[in-house]
């Protein structure tokens, strides 16, 4: 009996057997590699890990990767594809003093770590600081207009334990966070919401391309968007076909009921929003010479600012002209082409009422390429994703109206 008990004691296992890698020559060697603390993940070459990190893209997720190991911390700065989702936009005066003093003593990627764990600690205090007493929600985070104060894009939040602040929140701008990356080629920055407050049911989208100044801009708007079933759409099609005699012309009521004035407001507001975004990108573009593409958009999909490699290089060589009214890029004198449809039916059951498309180019540029522009409107019809890409293609087939606008 005693020998039996001794044998049971020596052979019994309290913990599960470690995982064995049967691809090796022997199970004993595999068991020893696990016991010795060898991580087979370390066998992956750096090039494979960089492929994974580039698929991740999100700057907060990359920040989490930095705290995993020293190897990850050395590889993350080499990521080429980076996505920055901005939590809020506040004035420079509110954030510059606190952020600048806190960042001086940080080690590389400390900002990334802080913005990650800041979402865990004291979320209610952070939310209150972000929204402030005069903000009603995320849609009010950015106010852009001729009289608005300068704005700053802020990423994440953190609790400033190192400096002993009680319930304090530290903000980090994309410029600060992106300083840790040295090989960025494709950068996408996403704002929490579009700058232009519009009523429910109203459609307003814009896309702008910039170099040192505006290259082109396309704006799509509609006074209302209606989603209908197939049966009701057929009935409405019959009704509209019997009354549709505009031949692509703008009805007289468009000028008398404020329709044209509203479209002008949409156009100016979209151009101001685009030029304000362009102005905020200057330090990022100057810091990252490796950029091939930069996109600044918003979670609502309201506006998209795009810059390719040639446009980025143009801004570095030829500094932009700032507007004297506010901190935004000066909008040059413009030539605009407008298309309008009182009722536009899209194939997927979406109906746009008062659909308007505006294509904008600087006067100097459009004067040189006006003949080419007439034959090639692909840059207009491909500016938006579906179903609004189809709406743009349908509108450019209608009668064209030309307008001009002075620099502002």
VENKA-V776899 format. One record per backbone hydrogen bond with DSSP energy under -1.0 kcal/mol. CO is the residue of the C=O (numbers start at 1). NH is the residue of the N-H. Records with the same first field share a line. If there is no record, write none. Layout:
CO=NH ; NH
//
This chain:
1=5
2=6
3=7
4=8
5=9
6=10
7=11
8=12
21=24
26=30
27=31
28=32
29=33
30=34
31=35
32=36
33=38
34=37
39=42
40=43
41=44
45=49
46=50
47=51
48=52
49=53
50=54
51=55
52=56
53=57
56=58
57=83
58=62
59=63
60=64
61=65
62=66
65=68
69=73
70=74
71=75
72=76
75=78
76=79
77=182
80=185 ; 186
82=188
83=59
84=190
88=154
90=152
92=96
95=99
96=100
97=101
98=102
99=103
103=106
107=110
109=113
110=114
111=115
112=116
113=117
114=118
116=119
117=120 ; 121
122=126
123=127
124=128
125=129
126=130
127=131
128=132
137=140
138=141
145=148
152=90
154=87 ; 88
158=170
159=161
160=165
172=155
173=177
174=178
177=180
178=181
185=292 ; 293
186=82
187=295
188=84
189=297
190=86
191=299
199=202
201=225
203=222
205=220
206=304
207=218
208=306
209=215 ; 216
213=211
216=209
217=360
218=207
219=358
220=205
221=356
222=203
224=353
226=351
229=233
230=234
231=235
232=236
233=237
234=238
235=239
236=240
237=241
238=242
240=244
243=245
246=249
251=254
252=255 ; 256
253=257
254=260
258=262
259=263
260=264
261=265
262=266
263=267
264=268
265=269
266=270
267=271
268=272
269=273
270=274
271=275
272=276
273=277
274=278
275=279 ; 329
276=280
279=282
281=285
282=286
283=287
284=288
293=187
294=307
295=189
296=305
297=191
298=301
302=206
304=208
305=296
306=210
307=294
308=312
309=313
310=314
311=315
312=316
313=317
314=318
321=330
326=328
328=323
331=408
333=363
334=405
335=361
336=403
337=359
338=401
339=357
341=355
342=354
344=352
346=349
349=228
350=346
351=226
352=344
353=223 ; 224
355=341
356=221
357=339
358=219
359=337
360=217
361=335
362=366
363=367
364=368
365=369
369=373
370=374
371=375
372=376
377=380 ; 381
378=382
380=383
385=388
387=391
388=392
389=393
390=394
391=395
392=396
395=398
401=338
403=336
405=334
//
